[in-house]
Amino acid sequence: MSEPEISALDHVAPPALSPALDEAAAPGPAAHRRRRAAWVLASMAVATALAIAVLGYVAWDDSRTHQQTARESQRADGLATQVSVLNDEQKQLSSRLTALQGDNARLQGQVRNPTLAMWNSCAGPCTIAPNSVRVGSVPDTFQLQINFTADVPVHTYIFTFHQWTQFDGCGFSLRCVTGSYTAFDPATSFSQTVDEAEGCSGYVWVLQTDRQGTIKPDVKIHYQPASQPTGVCASNP
């Protein structure tokens, strides 16, 4: 097979590019400036978006903080109210405790030193007359408390046992009574205590009047033992 023939037409040079196409194919300084401006605008947009996002987050977080602060403030107010209520309750309880302690001390005192009624009523009206007397003994280790009201003046006497026998044997007359004794002025309202029997078993009390009348008695005895003999027991041991 023979080699191909090469003609002159097979070695035609390619056509040359025009200056305009050369400028389009190779970017110049203007294209670089445009691209740089585009990047700057894009960066600014991103930065603006980020700034807006940050500001939004800050605003949201600030709002949340304010809401939380408001809730904490309300909670603090509620706790302060509860503390005030508890303080008031504590004061009331302290006051009640003080009152109960006072009652307890008073009751213990009553147990240790009781006060007992001796004569405060009769089967009917408590009458009193010139030819009779109201009389009672005073227990040893007790204080005598004589209280009464009457519609006539009433004499009150404190006698020893021996003086009482003299008084009774003489028709309720003082002329036969010897030695010292206690006599109170006649009264329609009377309240006195007698201490001689706190350390002595040897006394009686006597109520006497010169006229017919009625009396409302409240005679009591209070347990109060003396540490040593008293009254006639001290002078005649």
Stockholm file with secondary structure:
# STOCKHOLM 1.0

chainA/1-237         MSEPEISALDHVAPPALSPALDEAAAPGPAAHRRRRAAWVLASMAVATALAIAVLGYVAWDDSRTHQQTARESQRADGLATQVSVLNDEQKQLSSRLTALQGDNARLQGQVRNPTLAMWNSCAGPCTIAPNSVRVGSVPDTFQLQINFTADVPVHTYIFTFHQWTQFDGCGFSLRCVTGSYTAFDPATSFSQTVDEAEGCSGYVWVLQTDRQGTIKPDVKIHYQPASQPTGVCASNP
#=GR chainA/1-237 SS CCCCCCCGGGGCCCCCCCHHHHHHHSCCHHHHHHHHHHHHHHHHHHHHHHHHHHHHHHHHHHHHHHHHHHHHHHHHHHHHHHHHHHHHHHHHHHHHHHHHHHHHHHHHHHHHSCEEEEECCCSSSCEECTTCCEEEEECTTEEEEEEEEEEEEEEEEEEEHHHHHHHHHTTSCGGGCCSCCEEEEEEEEEEEEECGGGGCSCEEEEEEESSCEEEEECEEEEECCCSSCCTHHHHCC
#=GC SS_cons         CCCCCCCGGGGCCCCCCCHHHHHHHSCCHHHHHHHHHHHHHHHHHHHHHHHHHHHHHHHHHHHHHHHHHHHHHHHHHHHHHHHHHHHHHHHHHHHHHHHHHHHHHHHHHHHHSCEEEEECCCSSSCEECTTCCEEEEECTTEEEEEEEEEEEEEEEEEEEHHHHHHHHHTTSCGGGCCSCCEEEEEEEEEEEEECGGGGCSCEEEEEEESSCEEEEECEEEEECCCSSCCTHHHHCC
//
